[in-house]
């Protein structure tokens, strides 16, 4: 019997992986430019970390976590999100003593959800966290990081923001929600009925269109904010306006995780159906203290690589294809061509050059060259070796084939590619 991948856990194939590298490299460059440092946490954590931070009554802890006892009898969990793991590492290694920390990480997360387009049981995130700053400027810096990435990737996304206040104001708001939705209990679906007493704010996030009317008329959390949260939210909006960032206040934007407070935001798209959130973040000023550390403000976001890649796959190809393909006919040409290819790689390390493997006739190799997407084919055979030159065939234009002296080949390739790409 053929063994297949586990449901909801997909392979990333070679014709997709270049998109991943493209996003990861741009994000790495941006974060480095803003002074963020990479942290790498293990995939497995003690289950207690997530039950304490995320909350026992959330869907994640109740139904979605991959949890099991290891051989020592300890309950361990594949991380369902990165923030709690990052906080644990920051506390364990005493980073908070060193002042404000700007950190980022990337990797797979695991939740046993119903798989659908844009939502998998193993999904991939880039997470960004700031510890030690309660200023709304921090909130805006994280949003600006996203803006810069969207520009680099050529994506058009919509920013939605909200404030969910302090722990105290959320408790008061929770009572208002319970009273309101209890009066409409007869129209609530099963999920909302379950959430009513345990996590009523999650009802606001329901994707059931039948509930749109009563959710729209529900009390708004922005009307229940404490003074400090209201001032913080007004400051956030002022800074976004000053930076020229368009946004929309979404009073239905909440968080199902217990550790969030004040600012929450999402970047959304209308191209992915119900899985429309590409990036989500917010403040979690009480989480470190909740896990036994010193009181410390914190703010972060996670962007879903799987969903960003679905958007990029609608775009033109991003740098996967070869630029130069080397064709050799004959044993001597293969030997000389290998040395020539290595010389090109040494001198032009960013040029994507593919050396033909597996031999084959000239015609067969030309078919491979065309399929590679290269714009230039380098032709090397007995005649070229005797004349100390290389044939250059233009695969994406009507230019006539030409011969270039071997000693002039590298500057020729560099000049041609620079001109053809407009650099």
Secondary structure, 3 states (H helix, E strand, C coil): CCCCCCCCCCCCCHHHHHHHHHHHHHHHHHHHHCCCEECCCCCEEEHHHHHHHCCCCCHHHHHHCEEEECCCCCEEEECCCCHHHHHHHHHHCCHHHHCCEEEEEEEEEECCCCCECCECCEEEEEEEEEECCCCHHHHHHHHHHHHHHHHHHCCCCEEEEEECCCHHHHHHHHHHHHHHHHCCHHHCCHHHHHHHHHCHHHHHHCCCHHHHHHHHCCCCHHHHCCHHHHHHHHHHHHHHHHCCCCCEECCCCCCCCCCCEEEEEEEECCCCCCCCEEEEEEECCCHHHHCCCCCCCEEEEEEEHHHHHHHHCCCCCCCCCCCEEEEECCHHHHHHHHHHHHHHHHHCCCCCEEECCCCCCHHHHHHHHHHHCCCEEEEECHHHHHHCEEEEEECCCCCCCEEEEHHHHHHHHHHHHHHHHCC
